[in-house]
């Protein structure tokens, strides 16, 4: 009796993330493909914008997350939704900016244009 085995890579074990489209929402965060931003649309006119072209490595991304964390209008859900948005837009953020604890450069603009997303 012979058995066939398939060798799996790490990529085979990660579920594919569908490409977010312009206007995709994560909680109160909205993706704008035309200027590569995530816009926070909160109550009472609260507004904030995260520029994806300024999220090029793990330090820059952590800086945005902590900035939002310390805003008086943000909630834990808002910070979690922002992290989920950054992860979805990157298509597995950890593998792009900090795999195995090593900082790596990353470009949302390049990544999204390679995936066919309009800028």
Buried (B, 14 or more C-beta within 10 A) or exposed (E): EEEEEEEEEEEEEEEEEEEBEEEBBBBBBBBBBEEBBBBBEBEEEBEBEBEBEEBBBBEBBEEBBEBBEEBEBBBEEBBEBBBBBBBBBBBBBEBBBBBEEEEEEBBBEEBBEEEEBEE
